[in-house]
Amino acid sequence: MKKVSVDPITRLEGHGKIEIFLNDEGDVANTYFQIPELRGFEKFCEGRPVEEMPRIVPRICGV
């Protein structure tokens, strides 16, 4: 299994990283998005369709 890391993520205030794990065929097996700081708005994003995030998140954090 191969791991691809993006560390640090520079578009965030604070720290963050992305880790992508590829299987032997080169397909994505698992992905982790880690941000140690609690900013709070992630909580009300839980359970929403991913298609809503581009409309919600930029209005909150400016990314």
C-alpha positions in Angstrom: 0.0 0.0 0.0 1.3 3.4 -1.0 0.7 6.6 1.0 0.5 10.1 -0.5 0.6 13.0 2.0 -0.3 16.7 1.6 1.2 18.3 4.8 0.6 21.1 5.5 -2.6 22.2 3.8 -1.8 25.9 3.1 -5.3 27.1 2.4 -6.4 26.6 6.0 -5.8 28.9 9.0 -4.1 26.6 11.4 -2.8 23.2 10.7 -4.1 20.4 8.6 -3.1 17.5 6.4 -4.5 15.0 3.9 -3.3 11.4 3.6 -4.4 9.2 0.7 -3.7 5.5 0.7 -3.5 3.7 -2.6 -3.9 0.0 -3.1 -1.6 -2.2 -5.2 -3.5 -1.3 -8.4 -3.1 2.5 -7.7 -6.7 3.1 -6.7 -7.7 5.0 -3.6 -8.2 2.6 -0.7 -8.7 5.2 2.0 -8.4 8.9 2.6 -8.0 11.0 5.8 -8.5 14.7 6.2 -7.1 15.9 9.5 -7.5 19.2 11.2 -6.6 19.3 14.9 -8.2 22.6 15.7 -12.0 22.7 16.5 -13.6 25.5 14.5 -17.1 24.4 15.2 -18.8 24.6 11.8 -17.7 21.0 10.9 -20.3 19.8 13.4 -23.3 21.2 11.4 -21.8 19.8 8.2 -22.1 16.3 9.5 -24.9 14.3 7.7 -25.4 16.8 4.9 -24.9 15.9 1.3 -21.4 16.7 0.0 -22.9 18.7 -2.8 -24.0 21.3 -0.2 -20.5 22.0 1.2 -19.4 24.3 -1.6 -22.4 26.5 -0.9 -22.1 26.5 2.9 -18.4 26.5 3.9 -17.1 29.5 1.8 -19.6 31.7 3.5 -18.3 30.7 6.9 -14.5 30.4 6.7 -13.6 32.2 3.5 -11.8 29.2 1.9 
